[in-house]
């Protein structure tokens, strides 16, 4: 497998990454792999994201009731 090395990481980023890895119970290296995998695996289409979030059944939404009104006169 290929390797990657990242230099000059800000101290606060390093510490947050370390904390995040600790919370997930993995090494920092594994946490970085997970973050990178997630970043490049994002859905290409918005519909794919909606399916991921809501499932393939979708969500029933009722449109708001509209009131009939006179046209606006700008003159």
RODOMI-655709 format. One record per atom (N, C-alpha, C): residue number from 1; x, y, z. Coordinates in steps of 0.02 Angstrom, whole numbers. Example, Ala and Ser with C-alpha at 12.3 -4.5 7.8 and 13.67 -1.06 7.14 Angstrom:
+------+--------+--------+--------+
! resi !     xx !     yy !     zz !
+------+--------+--------+--------+
!    1 !    660 !   -284 !    390 !
!    1 !    615 !   -225 !    390 !
!    1 !    660 !   -165 !    390 !
!    2 !    642 !   -112 !    354 !
!    2 !    684 !    -53 !    357 !
!    2 !    645 !      2 !    394 !
+------+--------+--------+--------+
//
This chain:
+------+--------+--------+--------+
! resi !     xx !     yy !     zz !
+------+--------+--------+--------+
!    1 !     42 !    -59 !      0 !
!    1 !      0 !      0 !      0 !
!    1 !     44 !     62 !      0 !
!    2 !     20 !    115 !    -33 !
!    2 !     58 !    178 !    -33 !
!    2 !     59 !    210 !     36 !
!    3 !    109 !    252 !     47 !
!    3 !    115 !    290 !    109 !
!    3 !    112 !    364 !     94 !
!    4 !     93 !    402 !    145 !
!    4 !     92 !    475 !    138 !
!    4 !    120 !    504 !    203 !
!    5 !    155 !    559 !    196 !
!    5 !    183 !    593 !    254 !
!    5 !    160 !    666 !    250 !
!    6 !    135 !    692 !    306 !
!    6 !    112 !    761 !    309 !
!    6 !    155 !    798 !    360 !
!    7 !    186 !    852 !    337 !
!    7 !    229 !    891 !    381 !
!    7 !    196 !    957 !    397 !
!    8 !    223 !    989 !    449 !
!    8 !    203 !   1057 !    469 !
!    8 !    128 !   1061 !    486 !
!    9 !    106 !   1015 !    528 !
!    9 !     37 !   1016 !    553 !
!    9 !     35 !   1062 !    614 !
!   10 !    -13 !   1107 !    616 !
!   10 !    -20 !   1151 !    673 !
!   10 !    -29 !   1110 !    737 !
!   11 !     -1 !   1135 !    791 !
!   11 !     -4 !   1100 !    855 !
!   11 !    -76 !   1086 !    877 !
!   12 !   -120 !   1135 !    869 !
!   12 !   -190 !   1125 !    890 !
!   12 !   -224 !   1072 !    848 !
!   13 !   -208 !   1069 !    784 !
!   13 !   -237 !   1016 !    741 !
!   13 !   -212 !    948 !    763 !
!   14 !   -148 !    944 !    778 !
!   14 !   -118 !    882 !    801 !
!   14 !   -152 !    857 !    865 !
!   15 !   -161 !    904 !    912 !
!   15 !   -192 !    885 !    976 !
!   15 !   -265 !    864 !    967 !
!   16 !   -301 !    899 !    924 !
!   16 !   -371 !    880 !    911 !
!   16 !   -375 !    812 !    878 !
!   17 !   -329 !    798 !    833 !
!   17 !   -327 !    733 !    800 !
!   17 !   -311 !    678 !    850 !
!   18 !   -264 !    692 !    894 !
!   18 !   -245 !    645 !    947 !
!   18 !   -305 !    631 !    992 !
!   19 !   -340 !    683 !   1011 !
!   19 !   -399 !    675 !   1054 !
!   19 !   -454 !    636 !   1019 !
!   20 !   -465 !    651 !    956 !
!   20 !   -516 !    616 !    917 !
!   20 !   -500 !    542 !    911 !
!   21 !   -437 !    526 !    898 !
!   21 !   -416 !    456 !    893 !
!   21 !   -427 !    420 !    960 !
!   22 !   -410 !    454 !   1014 !
!   22 !   -419 !    425 !   1081 !
!   22 !   -493 !    410 !   1094 !
!   23 !   -537 !    458 !   1075 !
!   23 !   -609 !    448 !   1085 !
!   23 !   -635 !    388 !   1046 !
!   24 !   -607 !    377 !    986 !
!   24 !   -629 !    321 !    944 !
!   24 !   -591 !    256 !    959 !
!   25 !   -543 !    260 !   1005 !
!   25 !   -507 !    200 !   1025 !
!   25 !   -461 !    172 !    971 !
!   26 !   -433 !    217 !    930 !
!   26 !   -388 !    195 !    877 !
!   26 !   -325 !    238 !    879 !
!   27 !   -275 !    217 !    841 !
!   27 !   -214 !    256 !    835 !
!   27 !   -227 !    319 !    794 !
!   28 !   -182 !    367 !    799 !
!   28 !   -189 !    427 !    758 !
!   28 !   -184 !    410 !    684 !
!   29 !   -142 !    364 !    668 !
!   29 !   -134 !    343 !    599 !
!   29 !   -200 !    315 !    572 !
!   30 !   -233 !    273 !    611 !
!   30 !   -297 !    244 !    589 !
!   30 !   -350 !    299 !    585 !
!   31 !   -349 !    346 !    631 !
!   31 !   -398 !    401 !    629 !
!   31 !   -389 !    442 !    565 !
!   32 !   -328 !    456 !    547 !
!   32 !   -314 !    493 !    485 !
!   32 !   -339 !    453 !    425 !
!   33 !   -327 !    388 !    424 !
!   33 !   -351 !    346 !    369 !
!   33 !   -427 !    351 !    363 !
!   34 !   -462 !    348 !    420 !
!   34 !   -535 !    352 !    420 !
!   34 !   -559 !    420 !    394 !
!   35 !   -526 !    473 !    416 !
!   35 !   -544 !    540 !    394 !
!   35 !   -535 !    547 !    319 !
!   36 !   -477 !    524 !    294 !
!   36 !   -464 !    529 !    222 !
!   36 !   -513 !    486 !    182 !
!   37 !   -527 !    426 !    206 !
!   37 !   -575 !    382 !    171 !
!   37 !   -643 !    415 !    167 !
!   38 !   -664 !    445 !    221 !
!   38 !   -729 !    479 !    222 !
!   38 !   -730 !    539 !    175 !
!   39 !   -676 !    576 !    173 !
!   39 !   -672 !    636 !    132 !
!   39 !   -677 !    620 !     57 !
!   40 !   -646 !    567 !     36 !
!   40 !   -647 !    550 !    -35 !
!   40 !   -705 !    505 !    -54 !
!   41 !   -742 !    481 !     -5 !
!   41 !   -799 !    438 !    -19 !
!   41 !   -865 !    475 !    -16 !
!   42 !   -862 !    542 !    -13 !
!   42 !   -923 !    581 !    -10 !
!   42 !   -965 !    569 !    -73 !
!   43 !  -1031 !    568 !    -65 !
!   43 !  -1073 !    555 !   -124 !
!   43 !  -1064 !    610 !   -176 !
!   44 !  -1064 !    589 !   -240 !
!   44 !  -1056 !    637 !   -294 !
!   44 !  -1120 !    674 !   -309 !
!   45 !  -1176 !    644 !   -291 !
!   45 !  -1240 !    676 !   -306 !
!   45 !  -1277 !    689 !   -241 !
!   46 !  -1315 !    743 !   -239 !
!   46 !  -1353 !    761 !   -180 !
!   46 !  -1404 !    708 !   -163 !
!   47 !  -1432 !    677 !   -214 !
!   47 !  -1482 !    624 !   -203 !
!   47 !  -1453 !    565 !   -164 !
!   48 !  -1389 !    549 !   -177 !
!   48 !  -1356 !    495 !   -140 !
!   48 !  -1351 !    513 !    -66 !
!   49 !  -1336 !    576 !    -52 !
!   49 !  -1332 !    598 !     17 !
!   49 !  -1400 !    593 !     50 !
!   50 !  -1453 !    614 !     16 !
!   50 !  -1520 !    610 !     44 !
!   50 !  -1539 !    537 !     58 !
!   51 !  -1522 !    492 !     13 !
!   51 !  -1537 !    421 !     23 !
!   51 !  -1500 !    395 !     84 !
!   52 !  -1438 !    416 !     92 !
!   52 !  -1399 !    395 !    150 !
!   52 !  -1431 !    419 !    214 !
!   53 !  -1453 !    482 !    215 !
!   53 !  -1481 !    511 !    275 !
!   53 !  -1551 !    487 !    291 !
!   54 !  -1594 !    480 !    240 !
!   54 !  -1664 !    466 !    251 !
!   54 !  -1686 !    396 !    229 !
!   55 !  -1642 !    359 !    197 !
!   55 !  -1661 !    293 !    173 !
!   55 !  -1695 !    299 !    106 !
!   56 !  -1710 !    243 !     74 !
!   56 !  -1740 !    244 !      8 !
!   56 !  -1815 !    256 !      9 !
!   57 !  -1846 !    259 !     68 !
!   57 !  -1918 !    271 !     72 !
!   57 !  -1934 !    345 !     66 !
!   58 !  -1885 !    388 !     80 !
!   58 !  -1896 !    460 !     75 !
!   58 !  -1933 !    487 !    135 !
!   59 !  -1954 !    549 !    129 !
!   59 !  -1988 !    584 !    183 !
!   59 !  -2049 !    619 !    154 !
!   60 !  -2106 !    612 !    185 !
!   60 !  -2166 !    646 !    162 !
!   60 !  -2167 !    716 !    191 !
!   61 !  -2171 !    765 !    147 !
!   61 !  -2174 !    834 !    168 !
!   61 !  -2238 !    866 !    140 !
!   62 !  -2273 !    900 !    182 !
!   62 !  -2333 !    935 !    160 !
!   62 !  -2315 !   1007 !    143 !
!   63 !  -2332 !   1030 !     83 !
!   63 !  -2317 !   1100 !     67 !
!   63 !  -2362 !   1146 !    108 !
!   64 !  -2338 !   1204 !    126 !
!   64 !  -2380 !   1250 !    165 !
!   64 !  -2440 !   1273 !    125 !
!   65 !  -2495 !   1286 !    159 !
!   65 !  -2554 !   1310 !    125 !
!   65 !  -2542 !   1382 !    101 !
!   66 !  -2562 !   1396 !     40 !
!   66 !  -2549 !   1462 !     11 !
!   66 !  -2612 !   1504 !     12 !
!   67 !  -2603 !   1568 !     25 !
!   67 !  -2658 !   1616 !     24 !
!   67 !  -2658 !   1651 !    -44 !
!   68 !  -2717 !   1660 !    -72 !
!   68 !  -2723 !   1697 !   -135 !
!   68 !  -2721 !   1771 !   -118 !
!   69 !  -2684 !   1808 !   -157 !
!   69 !  -2678 !   1880 !   -144 !
!   69 !  -2677 !   1918 !   -210 !
!   70 !  -2688 !   1982 !   -207 !
!   70 !  -2685 !   2025 !   -267 !
!   70 !  -2612 !   2034 !   -286 !
!   71 !  -2601 !   2041 !   -352 !
!   71 !  -2533 !   2052 !   -375 !
!   71 !  -2505 !   2117 !   -346 !
!   72 !  -2440 !   2119 !   -337 !
!   72 !  -2407 !   2178 !   -310 !
!   72 !  -2401 !   2230 !   -365 !
!   73 !  -2417 !   2293 !   -349 !
!   73 !  -2412 !   2347 !   -397 !
!   73 !  -2352 !   2390 !   -378 !
!   74 !  -2301 !   2390 !   -421 !
!   74 !  -2240 !   2428 !   -406 !
!   74 !  -2242 !   2500 !   -431 !
!   75 !  -2295 !   2519 !   -465 !
!   75 !  -2298 !   2587 !   -492 !
!   75 !  -2336 !   2634 !   -447 !
+------+--------+--------+--------+
//
